[in-house]
Amino acid sequence: MMLSKPKLSPISKAVFFALSAIATSAHAQNTGAAAEPVMQRVEVTGSNIKRMDTETASPVTVLRRDEIKATGANTVRQILDTLTSFDSTTLKDDGSSSSFARGASGASMRGLGKSATLVLVNGRRVSNYAFADGGKETFVNVDSIPADAIERVEVLKDGASAVYGSDALAGVINIITRKSYQGVSVSANYQQPTSDSLGKQTTVGLLAGYGDLEKDRYNVFFNIEGYKREGYKLADVIGKFPSWHKKVVSTAFGDPSLTSYPGNLNQAAGGGNPAVREAVKGCKVINATGLCTSDLNGINPWSDGAERVNLYSALHFKLNDTTRGFAEVSYSETRTNYEPLPFGMAAGSPWNWFDGNKKQSQSVQKPKLPANSPYNPYNFPVGLDYRFMDSNLDWSAPSKATQYRVMAGLEGTVGAYDWEATVGRTGGDGTSRNRGPHRDRMPAAIVSGEYKLGGQNSDALLASMFPVIGTDAELSTNFIEAKLSGELMALPAGPLGFAIGAEVRQEKMYIKSLDNVMNAEIISQGSLWIDGERTLSAAFMELNAPVLKGLELNGALRLDKAPGFSAHVSPKLGASWKVVPQLLLRGTVAGGFRAPNIPETLGKVGLTGFFNSSLDPKRCDTATAIRDILRNGNASDKADATTAYNSGCLASIPAMISSSSTLKPETSRSITVGFVAEPVKNFTVALDYFKIERKDQIDYRDVPYVLEREDNAGYSDKLVRNPISDTDRRLAARANTLKPGSNISWGAGTIQSLLLSYENFGKTDSQGVDLDVNGRISAGEYGTVTLGLASTISLKLRTWDIDANEYRPNTVGNLNVPRVVSVLSAAWRKGPMTAGVRVNYTSAQSLNYDETDEARWGEAGCRKALAALDANDLSCRVASDVRTDLNFAYTGIKNLRLLANINNVFDRDRPMNVRTGYVLRPRTLKVGAEYTF
């Protein structure tokens, strides 16, 4: 079988010729001088070559164990959230119940997403999470990695596909564990708010190891960590919310729900019949307008509980003086306890969702109580607003997953060369379960009267109406890799280092919703079916040459081959120049690569689901106008105000996204340029500019972008709308009654379906500057003070407009894309005492995400909306944010280490956000102890 000839980009050609020139120059300059005594070399993130100087051409942030403890983080995701280059809004398990990858926490850098950030443990890949986020993005669940086993975290902040292969477009997060351990250590940490006990987090750990690698010729150790987070409900925290949240974000926030138990009759006027709006007979909680209500605050989830057990174990042994063996086993079980509200239905518009098997929209009419129903006193059918709060109906929806990595290898030296060979397997599985309404059996049971509204119903009937639904997933990767590194020859300024290697990975992935979901038997339930496997292979080479005193060049090339695609070469060229001992100039230029993954190319049935909280440009203005009138009416009107607003400005859009076998790999070009200076002893400043441009980005077209172009050719056929519903007409009529002369009417119905597919159409341009300042001051008998400042200043984050064939406007400074993120830290150490402070800063942001929602959430649009709500005193921006954390450690008791963290010490609220609402951020206290036997 012949391989297709790889295409070389200009960067690849330049790196290839540079490597050749380096090698040729080195050969010419080799004088055969006697070798210098060998010093200990280490491998650093971003290179396969061991070296004595850890400061390379690539910018790398290192967070060591003591620094990690100072953050107060309990999990790996919480550790990463403290990094300024990290995207803290990316997926995490708490609050992600509607995600296809619920139960996991991902990692993203530079605004490029989880699929562009490579997560490693000890320089090697770990298992991805079994589920794909959005049915597309494969990623590592970072919370499956035991935080207690971490020695340090190294973050490579430039493209590294030439070294690590696919996915390393934005950077690499390399989590490095202990290499050995002797003895036994136990640890425990407990964290909760200082004002109450909500959201408690508990971590316990056991570390044990035996054997001295030098004396006994082996060392084996294991670390097991348990973590628990307690969830809580809205009723537990509703008293902490400021009044502006209810006034401008959700006018019905915390109010009893009209979608209640045993419900309300709700029928719009029509066909000669009058309008009906009244409580179902037997309701015990009636509001001022005579409607039945249910208080949901006590069952409305506001934070999701979680339990995790993570295990890491390693064995290192010496076969002889030049050959060593190693093995690693890691295993994780994670569970997130989602407890959604019981299923509720409101009379009016039909249920709509997409059937991926048949590739067509599904629509089911809401059930109506017939004229002969004991609950309907009228001689015509009436609709029903109802929530299924039966005491014997369990709505809990746990998401469970496992991840593992097992590997073994040999490493050693042959002459001046280091070699290593490893074989292993990574994998995992996942299950998510819930209940969902059957499209036939649930409405039939209501219409027939078999289901008793607000009464006792049998387990068998409820199980028939609401069968168990969910998704199962499993994935695995078998890998084998080998590399050889060392020194080719001596140069006048130092040895010419090299590394070559190869790897093969066999990947399998299976994700499938249960059959009742796949067959569109469950109302409004999205589905997914992925089943595929592939073999990836790669070869790489790297040279590191100190060509002149103080000047070091590094070049790398990597050839990756995936089935169905031409072989791809990823290049990287770096240079560092130590102008004087106190000043290092550095820079890199690189090409990146990401092969389309299995969900993007091998999906058997496209992803179906919903885009929630979407702004519908054809309905939002009308929805806002109706809300602004109804909010001044009676109790029922106020509840309807939220219903009206959500139907147009926070809409749920049924959609299907199809995979494509014609996708090609994403590529990127990145550069970094910067310096490291030490103007005075023990005080360093590092400043690096970065630019990453990703091309041929695999994505579907943004929903707001598509909706804005709904009437344009090429977009009008992507969506279908429902007719204007009875509910729409009822809400508009009520608004016109309350405010005569308004003449409000809907111009379009809700969206019934939206069809999208993965395409190679996108580009993303991310630019910015990283600043790292570190210093140490010795105060003699008063101890030592260390200072640090880490900042990421974003300059540009732009996506591509495929129709205009140009970049869309810069989003830096918009919502969730702050221009500046900084952490200022200081620590004082004296003897057994350590005390530190961390000040976290995030710059102000506007309320719009991009140009598509600027009219509604830009300054002018926001001011208009607030004026209508009599809230002119509120801000139309998210102000800058400052949070201060304290940390303490004490080691004055033999074998015992005591820790304490006070986060948000001044109990400062997050800045006001009138678009997404108030977010809790209490002051928390964490205490911990570690004891070594």
N, C-alpha and C positions, 0 to 999 in steps of 0.2 A: 504494500500500500504506500503510495507516494504522498508526502505532505506537500501542501501548497506552499509556494515560496512566500516567506513573510515580507510584508511591506514595511520598509524603513522610512520613518518620518525624518524630517531634517534634523531634529534633535538626536534621533537614534544614530544617524550617519555621523553627526558631529562627535557624539560620545564614542562611537566605534573608532573613528580616526584618532580621537584623543587618547583612547586606551592604547592603540597601536603605537602612537608617538611616544607615550609614556614608557611603554615596554622597550621600544627601540632606544630611546634616550638612556634608559637605565642600563641596557646592555653595553652601550658605548661607554658609560661612565664607570662601569664596574672595574675597579682596579685590583680586585683580589686582596684587599687589605684584610688584616686579621679581624675576626668578628669581635664586636664589643661584648662584654658580659651581658647575658640575657636578663632583662628585668621582667617582672610579672606583667602580663598583658590581660586585658579584660575586653569582653565584647559589649558594645554599647548599642542601644536601639537605633536603627537606621543603617547598620552596617553589619556585614558578615565577617569582617576582619577584626581580629583582636588587636588592641592597641594599648599603649601606655597612657596616652593623653586622651581623656574622655571628652574634651571640648572639640567638636567636629564642625564641619561646614554647615551641618543642618542644625537648626534651633531645636533643642530638647529641654522640656521642663521636667524636673525630677522632684517628686514629692516623697520624702522619706518617712519612715515609720513614726518617728516622733512628731513630724509635721502633720501626718494623718491623724494621730491621736489628738492633736491640738484643734483640729477642725470640729471635733465632736461627732463625726460621722459614724453611723452604725453599720452602713452597708456600702458596697462599692459604688452604687449609684450616688449616694450622698457624698462620697469622696469626690467623684467626678464633677458634681455640681459646684464644688468649690473652685474649679479651674476656670480662668477667665476666657479661655478659648473654647469652652464646652457650651453646647446649646442646651440650656437647662429646661427648655420647654418641650424637649423631645419625649417620646412615650415613656411613661412609668406605670407601675402596676396599680398604684392607688389612684382611682378615678378613671380607669380605662375599661370599664365594663362593656362598652359598646364596640371596642376594638376587636378585630379578628385575632390580634395577638395579645389579648387581655391576660393579665397575670405576669407580665414581664416588663423589665426596664431596659431601654436601649441606650446607645451612645452615639452622639453626633457632634461634629466639629465644623466650624466655619460656615454654618448654615447650609451645608450640603447634604444633610440627611444621614440616617443610620447606614445606608448601603454604601456610603463613601468613606466611612470610618472603620478601620480594621482594629479589632480588639484581639490581643494576644495574651497568653499567659506563658511566661518564661520564653518569649520569642517564638512561640508556636501557636497555631490556630486552635481554638476550642470549638465545641459544638455550638451551632446556632440554636436558637429557640425553635421548638418544633412547629410553632405557628408562624405564618408570615404576616407582618403588619400590613393592613390594607389588602391582604391577599397577595402582596407583591414583595415587600421588603423583607429579606432574610437578614437576621442580625443576632448578635450574642446577647443573651439575657445576663447583664452584668451582675445582677443580684444572685446568680447561681455560683458566684465565686466567693469563697470565704474571705471576708475582710480581715479576720484575725491572722490569716496565714501570710499576709502581704508584708514584704520587706520594704518595697518601694514601688512607686508608679512612675514610669517614664512615658512622656507624651512627646512624640515626634510631630512637630508642627509644620511639616511640608509633605508633599507627595512622596510616596515610597513604593510605588508599584515595581520599580526596577529591582528592589530588594525583596519585597514580600509578595508581589503579585497582585492579583485582582483585589479590588475593594479599598485599596489604600490611597484613594485620590485626595482626600482632605487631610489625612494624617494617620498616625498609629498610636493606639493606647496599649502600652506593654505593661502588664501587671506582673511584677516579679516577686516570687515567693521566697521564703527561707530556703537555703540550700542544704542545711543540715541542722540537727538539734539533738542535744543530749539532756535528759532529765524529764521532769514532768512539770507542767505549768497549767494552772486553771485561771480562768478569768470570768468576770461577770460585769455587765453594765446595765444600768436602768435609767430611762429618760422619761420625763413627763413635763407638762406645763406647770409653772409655779402657781397658777390660779386654780387649777383643777386637775383631775386625773385622766382627762380625755387623751386618746391617741398614745397611750403608753407604749414604749418600745423596750424590749428586754433582749439582751444578747448574752449567751453563755458559751464558753469555749474550753476545750481541753486540748492540750498539746503535749505529746509524749514522744521521746526519741531515745535511741540507744546506739552506741557504737561510735568509735573515733576513727574517722576515715584514714588518718595517718598511722595510728597505732594498731587498730583492730582490722583495718583494711575495708571497713564498711560503716555506713551509717543509715539507719532507717528511722523515719519519724512519721507521725500522722497528726493531723489537726482536724477536729470536728467542731462545728459551730452551729448553734441553734439560735434562731431569731424569731421574735413574735412582735407583731404590731396589732394593737387592739383598735377595731373600728368604732365609729360612733354615728349617731343619727342627727338629723337637723334639729330635733327637739332639744338636744344637748347643748347646742351652740346658738340657737336662733336669737337668744337674748344679747349676744355679743355683736350682732349686725347693726351698723349705723342706719339711721332713718333714710338716708339718701338711696340705699340699695333698693328698698321697697318702692320708693317714690319714682325712681327713674329706670331701674333695671327690670324689675318684675313687680308690677302693681299688685299681684295676688300672692306675693312671696309670704309663705307661712300661713296663709289663710286656709280655712277648711275648703276641701275640694268638692265641686259639684259633680265630678265623676266619682260617685260615692257608692255606699253600701247601706241600704238596699236600692239606692238610685233615684233617678228622676225621669218622668215622662217628658219627652222633648220632640215636638213635631211642628214644623213650619206650616203656616197656612197654605192651602192649595186645594184645588179640586172641589171648591165649595165648602171645605172643612176649615174650622177655625184653628188658629195656632194653639198649641198645648205646651205648657211649661209648668209642671207641678211635681211634687214629691210622690214617690211610690207609697202606696198605703202601707202603714206599719213602720215608717221611718221615725226614729226617736229623736233625731237631731235636726231641727228645722231652723233655717236662717230667717232673717227679718222679712224676706220676700216669699216665704213659704216653701223654699226648696230644701231638699235633703242634702246634708253635707257630711263629710267624713274628715276628721283631723288626721292627716298623713304624716305629720312631723315626727311622730314617734317611730315610724317605720321607713321614713325617707332616708336612704343612706347618704352620709356626708363624707365619710372616710372609710375605706375598705380595710378590713382586718387581713392579716397575712401571717403565715408560718413558713419557715424555711429550715432545712437541715442541709448543711454543706460539709463535705468531707474532702480533704486533700491529704495524700500520702506520697512519700517519695523514698526511694532506695538508691543509694550510691555505694559502689563497691569497687575495689581495685583488683583486677586480675593479675597485674604485674606492675612494674614501675612505669610502664608506658601505655598501659591499656586499662581503661575504666569502664564500668557498666553503670547503667542507671535505668530506673523504671519509675513511672508516675501513675497514680490512679486518682482521679477526682470524680466525685459523684454529688449530685444535688437533687433534692426534692423541694419543690416550691408549691405553695397553695395560697391562692388569694380568695378570700371569702366574700364574693359579691352577693348582695341581698337586695335585688331590685324591687321596686314597688309591684304589687299585684297588678295583673293585666287590667287595664281599664279601657272602656270604649265610650265615645261620644257620638250621639246620633248625628247623621248628616252625610258627609262625603264618604264614598266607599273606601275600603282598604285597598291600597295599590302596592304591588311589589313586583319584582321581576323573576321570571322562571328561567334560570340559566340553561336547563336541559332543552326546553322548547324554544328558547330565545324569543320570548314574547312576554308582554306585560300581563300580569294577573290582576283581576279586580273582583272583589267580593262585596256585595251590598251589606250594610249594617242590618242586623236583625230588627224587626219591628214586632211589637206585641199585637197579636190579632185582636179583632173586636170581641172575641169570646174569651179572651184571657182574663183570669181573675184579677190581674193587676191593671187592666185597662178598662176604665169605666165608660169609654166612648164607643160609638158604633162604627169606628173606622180604625185602621192600624195606626199605631203611634210608635215613634222611635224611643230609644232608651239610652240614658247616660248612666253607666254602671261600672263599678269596680269589683272584681271577684276576690273578696276578702274572706272567703270561707276559712274557718279555723282549721280545717283538715286538709288545706291545700298549701303545700310547701313551695315557695317561690325562690328559695335559695339557689344560687347559681355559681358553685365553686369552679375555679379553674386550676387544674393540677398539671404539673409538668415535672419531668426528670431530665437531667443533662449529665453526661459522663464523658470522660476521656481516659483511655488506657493506652499507655505506650511504653516501649522499652527500646534501649539502644546501647551502642558501644561508642566510645570515643577514645582517642589516644594520640600519640605522636609517633611519627616516623621521621627520624632525622630532624630537620627544621620545620616539618610540616605537621599541622594539626588536622585530624580527620574525625568525622562523626557520621554515624548512620543510625537512623531511627525508623521504627515501624510502629504503627498505632491505629487506633480507631476512636472516633468521637461519635456521639449520637445522643438521642433523646426521644422522648415521646410526650404527648400532651392530650388531655381530655378537658373539654368544657361541657357543662351540662346546665340545662335550664328547663323550663316548661313553656309551651307555646300554644296558642289557640288553634284548634283544627278548623280548617276552612269550612267543612260541612257539618261536623258533629257539634261544634260549639253553637253556631246560629240555630241549628235545628232543635237543640235541646231547649233553647230559650223560646222559640216560636211555639213548640209543641207543649210547653209548660212542664216538661220533664224536669228541667232545672228550676228550682224554687228560689225566687229572688229573695235574698236575705234570710233564707231558711236553711234547714239541714239537708245536705245533699250527700249521697254515698261516695265513698272513695272511688268505687268503680266508675261512676258517672263522671266525676271530676277528672279522673285519669283518662277517660275517653275524650272529654272536651279539651283537656290540656295535657297532651302526651309529653313525655320527656323528649327533648330535642338537644342537639349539640353537635360537636365536631370532634373528630379524632385525628391525631397527627403523629407521624413517626419519621425520623430521619437518621441517617448515618453517613459517615465518611471514613473510608479506609485510606490510610496514607502511608507512603514510604518515601523517605528523603535521605539524601547523603550530601556531604559537602567536604571540601578540602581547602584549607587555608594555610597561610604561612608567609614566608619571605622569599621572594625570588632571588634577590641580589641586593647588594649594598649600594646605596647612592651616597654622595658626599654629605647630604643632609640627613641621612637615615635610610632604613631598609625599605625596599619596594614590597609592599604587602599585597597579597592577592587572595581571592576566594573564588572557587567554582563549585557548582553543585547542581543538583537536579531533584525533582520531586514528582510524584504521581499521586493524584487523589481520585478516588472513586466515590461519587456522591449519589445518594438516593434520598428521595423526599416523597412523602405521601401525606396528603391532607384531604379529608373528605367529611362533609356534613352527613349527619344521619339520613337514612333513606327518606323519612317523612319530610325532611327539609329539602332534600334534592328533588323530590317529586312535587314540590310547591304545595304540599298539603297544609303547611303552617302559615297562618296569616302574617304578612309583613316580616317574614324571616329570610334574611339573605343566606346564600349558600356558596360553597366553594368545593371544587374537586381538582386536586393536583396529584399526579402520579407520574414520576419520571426518575431517570437516573442518567448519569453521564460520567465520563472519565476525563479528567483534566491533567495535563502534563506540562512541565516547565523545566527550563535550564537557565542558569544564571552565571554571570561572571562579574567580578569586581576587582578593581585595582586601586591602591592607595599609595601615592608617591610623594615623598618630601623632596621636590625637585630642586629647591634651593633652601638655604637656611631660613626657616620661618615660613616658607611657602609650601603648602601641601595641596595636591590635587587628588580628587577622588572621582572615579567614574564607575558606573555600573550599567549593565545591560541584562535584561531578562526576556526570554522567549517563552510565551505562554500559548498553549494550544488547547482549544475547546472544540468539541464536536459541532460541526455545522458552521464553523467560522475559520477564516484564515488565521494562521499563526500570527501573533502580535508581539512586537518588540517594544518594551518599555525602557527608555533610557534615563539616566540621571548623571549629571556632572556637577561636582562641587569643588569649591576652592576656599581655602582659609590661609590668610597671610598674617603672621604675627609680626607686625611692623616694628614694634618694640615689645619688650616683655609685658608692658601694661596695656597693649592695644592689639586686638585681633580683628581683622576684617574677614567677613565670610559671605558666601553666597552659593546658591544652588539653582539649577535649571533642570526640570524633569518632565517626563511624559508619563501620564497615568493611564490606567486601564481598568475597566470592570466588565467582565463577561456577563451577558444576560443570564439571570439565574433560572432555576427550574420553574418557579411560578410564572415568570414572565414569558417563558417560551413553551412550556410543556403542560399548561393547564388543560385538563380535559373539558371542564366546564368553566366559563368565565365567572369571575367574582360578582356576586349579586349582593346588594345591601343598600345602605342609605347614607347620603351625605347630610348630616345633621347640622342644625344651626346655620343654614344657608340663607343668604339674602337674595330674595327673588325680586329683581328690578321691576317686574311688571305688577307686583302686588304690595311691595313694602310701603310705598307712599300711602296707599289706601288703608293698609293695615294700621299704619301709624296714626292716620287721621281718626279712624274708628276707635283705636285705643284711647286717644287723647280725649274723646268725648265720653266713652263709657266709663272711664276711670272716675268721673264725677257723678256717676249714677248711684244706684243702690248696690247692695252687697253682691247680687247676682251679676249686675253690670260690670262690677270691678273684676269678677272672675272671668267674665267673657272678654274683658279688655285684654287680658293676657292671651286668651285663646286667639283673638283676632290678630294681635301683634305677631304671635309666634307663627301663624299661618302664612305670613308674608315676609317677615324679617328674620325669623329663626326657623325656617322651613326644613322639613325632612323630605329629601328628594330620593325616590327609588331609582337605583341605577344598576347597570351591568358594565363591567370592565373586562374586555376579552384579552387573552394572551395572544401572542403572535410568534409564529415560527420564523418570520423574516427579519427579526430584530438583529442589529449588529452591536458590537461592544461599544460601551461608552469610552471616551478617551478624554484626557485632560492635559493641559500644559500649566506648569506652575513654576514660579520663581520666588526665591527669597534672597534678600540682600540686607546685610546688617553688620553690626560690630559688637564686640565685647571689650569693655574697657575697665581698667582698675586704676582710677585716678589717684587713689590713696590706698595704702595697704589695708587689706581685709574689707574693701568696698568695691563692688563690681556693678557695672551697668551694661545691660544687653539690650540692644534695640534692633528689631528685625522687621522689615517690610515683607509682606507676602501678597501674592496674586495667584489665584487658581481659576482657570477657565475650563469648565467642563463642557464637552461637546457631545453631540449625538445622544443627549440625555434621554434615558428611557422613562417615559412618564405618560400619563393621560393628560389631556388638556384641562387646565384649571376650571373648576365648575363656575366660579364668578366670571371668568373670561368667556366661557361658552354662553352663559345666560345673557351677558351683555350683547352678544352677537346672534341672539336667537333668530332674528328675522333675516340674517344674512345667508347667502348661498353657502352651502357646506356646513351650516350649523342648524338650519331649520329642521333638517331630517334627523337630528340627534335626540330630539325630545318630543314628547307628546304631553298635552295638557288635558286635565279633566274639564268638563263643563263647570260653570259657576254653580256651586252647590246650594242646597237649601239653607245650610248653616251660614254660608256667605251672605245670602239674601237676608236672613234673619238678623245677623249682626249689623249689616248696613241699614236695615230698616229701623232697628232700635236706635242707632246713632242719629238717624235723621229725625226720629221722634224726639229724642232728648235735645237736639239742637236744630230746630226748624230752619229750613233754608240751606242746610249743608249740602243736600243733593249728592250724597256720597254713593258711589256704586263701584263695583269691582270691574276692572277691565279684562281680567283673565282668571281662569280657574287655576287650581293647584297643579303642580307637575305630576303627571302619572308615571312617566318613565324617562330615563336619560341613558343613552347608549354611548359608551366611550371605549377606547382600546389603547393598548400600550403602543407607543410610537417612538422612533428616534427623531424627535423634532426639537428637543429643548437644548438650551444652553444656560449655564449659570456662571456668573462672574462674581467672585468673592475677593475683595481686597481689604487690606488693613495693616495694622502695625502692632507688634507685640513689644512690650517694655517690661523688663525684669531688672529690678534693683535689689541688691543684697549687701548687707554690711554686718560687721561684728565689731563691738566695742568692748574692750576689757576695762573693767572698773576695779581691778586689783582685788582687794579683800571684799569688795561689795558685789563681786560676781561678774558675769558677762551678759551683755545685751546684744541680741541679734535683731536686725531690722530687715524687712522685705517689702517690696512693692511689685505687684504683678498687675499689668494692665493690658487689655486688648482694645485697641481703637479700631472699630470697623469703619472703612471708608466707602465701600461699595458692596451691595448684594443685589444683583440684577438677574432677572430671568428673561428669556427670549420671547419676542412677539413674532410668532410664525407667520402671521398675515402681513405685518408691516416689514418683516425681515430686518428687524433691528431690536436692540435691547429695550425692554420696558423700563419705566422710571426706577431710579434707585430706591430701595426700600429701607436703607439704613436710617434709623430714627423713627421708623414706623413701629406699630405695635409688635412687641416680641422681638424686635431687632434693635436693641439699644446701641448707640454709637460707642459708648465707653462702658466697660465692665472692669472694675479694679478691686484688688484686695491689698490692704495695707496691714502689715503684721509686725508685731514686736514681741520679743520674749526675753525674760530675765531669768538667768540661771545662777544659782549660788548653792553649792553643795548639793544636798538632796532636794532642794526646792526649785521648782520652775513655775513661772507665772507668765501668761501671755495674753495678748489682745489681738483680735482680727477685726478690721473695719471693712465691710463689704459695700461697694458703691456700684450703682447702676444708673446710667444717665436717663433723662426724660425721654418720653416717646409720645408720638401722636396716636390717635385712636384708630386710624385706618390702617389696614394691612398693606394695601397697594392702591393703584389708581382706580381700580374697579369699584371700590367702596368709599372713595374720597368725597363724593357728593353727599353721602349720608353721614360719614364719620370724620370728614375733615373739619377744620375749625368752623367754617361757615355753616355746614350742615348740622354739626353738633350743636352749635349755638341756637339754631332755629328749633331743633328738637327739644332742647332744654327750656327754651322760652315757652313752648307749648305746654310744658309740664310744670311751669312756675318754678323753675330751678336754675335761674340765671346765675345764682351764686356759686354753682358747681363748675369745676374745671373741665375743659375739653381736651386736656392732655393728661398723660400719666406723668406725674412729677418724678424727679430724680429720687432715688431711694438709698438710704444709708442704714445698714444694720451692724451693730457692734456685738461681738462675741468675746467672752473671756474663757480662759482655760488655765487649769492648775494641775500640777503633778508633784508627788512627794515620794521619795524613795529612802527615807531615813529609817525605815524599819526593815530589818534583815529579810531578804527574799520577797518583800512586799512592795508593790507599786500602787499608789492610790491616785485616782484621776477624778477631775471634776470639770464640767463645762457648763457655762451659762450662755446660751445663745439668745440673741436679741435682748441683751441685758437691760436696755431701756424700754422694753415692751412697746416698741414702736410699730404701729400698723403699717401695712403696705400702702403705697400711695393710692389715692382714689382712682378708680377706673370705672367710669359711668357706662362703659360698653359691656364689659364682662362681669362687673360687679365686685363686691367685697370678697377678699380672700383672707382667711384666718392666718395669723402669724403670731402665736403667743410666745411669751418668754418661756424658755424651757430650761430645766436643770437636768444634767446628766451626771451620774456618779458611777465610778467603776473601780475595780480592784483586780490586780494580777498577782498571783502567788506562785512562786517557783519552789518546788520541793527539792 
